[in-house]
Each structure stands twice: as structure tokens, then as C-alpha cells.
Amino acid sequence: MPDDLDLRKLRYFLAVAEELSFIRAADRLHIAQPVLTRQIKVLERELGVELFVRSTRGTALTPAGAAFVDDAGAVLRSATAAQRRVRQAARGGSRLTIGFMPGIRPTGTVRALRERFPELHVDVVRTSWDDQVEMVLDGRIDASFVRFPIKRRGLTVIPLYAEPRVVVLPVSHPLAERETVRLADLALLDLLQNPEAVPEWRDASAALRRAGDPNPPQPPRAPTVEEKLEMVAGERGIVVLPESTAQYYTRPDVTHRLVDDLTPSQVGLVYEANRSDVELRAIEEIVRKEYLHSARS
């Protein structure tokens, strides 16, 4: 890989890789298609590999191109994070932002951090399943309480604790009459969230549905907990949440039940692996004491 890898060409490459169309990627980037094509060819010459194959059936990534997607994204996120940090340093002052997923309370960590660094300004930001890692890698937040599974590449990951997962149902649903339910009870119901967040449901559902419609209609996906609960209340499907999240977002038209054969939700703290800020090391020390010590007590 050349020493002077051009970030602009990486952005062009990722746009084509995501769109799998030079026409759509050029429109998205607001550049002419011939310019985009030339830039990709230059990048391929610099790397010494072919990244895309174009045919009458469309555009596809080569094996080398597919392998390069994650690396190109990581380089761009790291560059963006560095830009954010240097601009923050230019503005002066000491500031740190901690992210947290719904149901997780960072209050104790923030309080301990402020006591240790009285001049430090600490912000908190609520994250979501789709951006909880992305926001750390691109520098929008410095450290984050996340829910697994996550992609760990480029991160320092500190597992903290686990909690049960529950299914959220309309109060009128027959399963709401039970104290607990099992995955088999849920596998044919519509899941209103990314199935990758509940791989056990995904696998159980796929196994049961093979004998029926091989291409069942996809249920709608809701990005936020509030939208998920609104759709559950409207009897459009179910969601699976960590117990603390379900307890935090209470409403009279939905209820939750423990799924007794579902693995617990794992919570951890993450920050960018190549950072060694004293404040981040302090956060790691604080959370290890706060969560891991209490788990052994």
C-alpha cells in the first residue's frame, strides 16, 4: 500500500463499493462518472490490484476489493477522528464525551471522572445499535458503554456485566399471560429490529420458516427504542431488549416477559485502541472498579 494513500480516493472507492454502481456512486458524490472511473483506476494502479469487476450484470467487488472495504473505512474513520480531536484542541479546554446505549446508566462513571478531573467537561450521548461503535471510531465520542455483539476491530474492549433479555409484547398478546416464554414461541412472530441483534431468533426463525414461505415479507425496522415500542403497541410485531431497557421505557399498552432460553445481553466499555489519553485510562480504571469489583462481591 503506498505511503501517500489519498483519502479522497478511499471515499470514492467506498461509495462505489456500497452502491455497486458507478452511476449511483457518482450521483452520491456529486461528481461526473468518468472522473470517478478514472480515480478508481488510479487507486487500483497504486494498490496493484483490481477492486471492481464490471459486466453486463453490473458492478461487483473482487475478492481484493471486498477485503479492502473494512481497511478503507477504518482509515477514513481514523482520519475523521483525528480532525475532530485537533479542532477540539485548537478551541482549548478539556472535554470528553461518553456514549451509552438505552438502559445503561453512565452516571456513576461520569461523577467519578469529574471528581478525578475537576477541570474536565464531560458530555454524555445516547447511542443506538447502528452507531454505538461507529461514533467511537469516527471520533464523535471518546468512550462508550455498548451492548454486544460488536465488531471489535480498532477498539479496546472491556466486558463489564450481563443482564437478561426480554421480549416486548402488546398487552393483549396471548404470550403476555405467561411468566416466561421461549424462543420457539417467538420464532414465527415478526421481529421489528435488525435480526443480527438477536441471532438466536434469526436462526430459530429461519429453521421454522423453511417449510413455509421461503421469502416471507420483511417486517418494518424501527431505529429507536421509542419507535420500536410504538410499533409493538400497534401489534405490528415484537422486539427483544435487555431487561433494563424494557424497564426504563414503560408504557401501559406493552409488557415484557423473560425469554428463558435466550443468552444474556453483554455490556462493555469501548474506546479507540490507538488512544492513550490519561482520561480514558481513568475511565477504564473507574469502570473496572465499579462493575467488575461489584460483580465479585
CORMO-V186914 format. One record per helix or strand. SS is the DSSP state (helix for helix, strand for strand). FROM is the first residue (numbers start at 1). TO is the last residue. If there is no record, write none. Layout:
<<SS	FROM	TO> <SS	FROM	TO>>
This chain:
<<helix	7	19> <helix	22	29> <helix	33	47> <strand	52	55> <strand	58	61> <helix	63	91> <strand	95	100> <helix	107	116> <strand	121	126> <helix	134	137> <strand	143	147> <strand	155	163> <strand	165	170> <helix	174	177> <strand	180	181> <helix	183	186> <strand	191	191> <helix	195	209> <helix	225	233> <strand	238	242> <helix	243	248> <strand	254	259> <strand	265	272> <helix	278	296>>
